[in-house]
């Protein structure tokens, strides 16, 4: 199979939410065939590394194969959240795109949707 | 079999003012029981509402009541579409009287309005009693003055209000899902032990509570996730059968998109453990949920499982948290990055020199600052262009308004005393509310329904 290295953004979409100082980010593959690669590669350890500079202390990953999707719960990712953060985004609403941009995955080419701009870049 | 149609008119205070109009038009043609919900109460909104009520006992309900309801009240009454909303905020009875006045002004006759109270814990508990409850999330309460403390009521209180025959139900703090689950309990007669159906109804409420976030908004990523006609995005409508079958759709002729992807994003929004999503009505398990596209802009959601609810209710406690002061200034063109970063270092030095002791965050927007931390450790790893458009931002949290203003004014002074070409200063000084979540014994919280009628 022809594998490629792409940002997670090429393979999955995501939405971030907050409760207190905890962020949750869903990660949803565009194509169900990509899910196994995400489960293998978007690990708690790698996700924690993306948010370490914000002070994140732990990541719990929930895998939901029926959807399929995963839910990442990141403790202390929000510098205190809306109660205390000095940043522009106390809710951490933009953090879904930090994750999508900072994690690279190695997947078969057909895990990237045909219509995706990432396919163009691969040609 | 009666189908319950629930449309959503707002997913937060400040949501699009006329979004409900196409929803009401679609509900008017639907067969079955029809409801329109508005969710406008964020965690800290109640603190602001309580302050308004202290200043004027008739106030303290959502100021958005006057924005949203006059557009739909007459049509809803004409077509038998019942409105359920948490615009009651800190004063559901005041909100009910306001709706009565609006109905009079609009010539809407024979309208029954119900208010649900009982969520306000300051009415039944002392500050010391509240401070003794363990905090499960958020700030330590210590000796701080509590501005608002509200328990999350469940769907039963909404169903009880609908049982009075009310056309409009105004609640304060309930779970957001209760705005949808309440009508389902009322029409379908679900019992507390119909756990899987309660779970499906909770999923319905969860999917609707953020408005168009399930129907194509907060979703587009051009080229990857395209959504037709976002400017006319249709707010969602759920169709729920007595067995808990759930379909999410949107009004015909509107923009937006209801797809597997839009629904799954919202399904997991602000969920932590998807196998144990706690509500006062049911503990929701999303582990077996399946999402299926059954037609264009129609998505079926099934497989939610329920477990008995916890013995305690969550409550949000709001306290004053001083002031946030912010100032911003832009630099553009050649060497803009260098000038913006010089501005940041000047503001830092000035804040130290004038004796600001609280941490001041200075950063340059355009360098991925929104992803960064106070320590700006990410900045060292990105290499933005020297030429471009950058905006320096300074922010501080302080006990006094004066100190917050001082920091913002150090940005303002850059106009004449900073790097070349500084432009477009904006300042923001705002009073802050901090929150803590506590758990309250259910026996301490009694919901009560009050009826107001308009002849």
Interface residues (C-beta under 8 A of the other chain):
Chain A: X9 X13 X14 X15 X17 X18 X19 X20 X22 X24 X26 X28 X30 X53 X54 X55 X60 X62 X64 X66 X67 X69 X71 X73 X79 X82 X83 X84 X86 X87 X88 X89 X94 X95 X98 X113 X116 X117
Chain B: X43 X44 X137 X138 X139 X218 X221 X223 X224 X225 X261 X264 X265 X266 X267 X268 X269 X270 X271 X272 X273 X274 X275 X286 X287 X288 X289 X290 X291 X303 X321 X359 X360 X361 X365 X369 X370 X371 X372 X373 X374 X375 X377 X378 X393 X395 X396 X397 X434 X435 X437
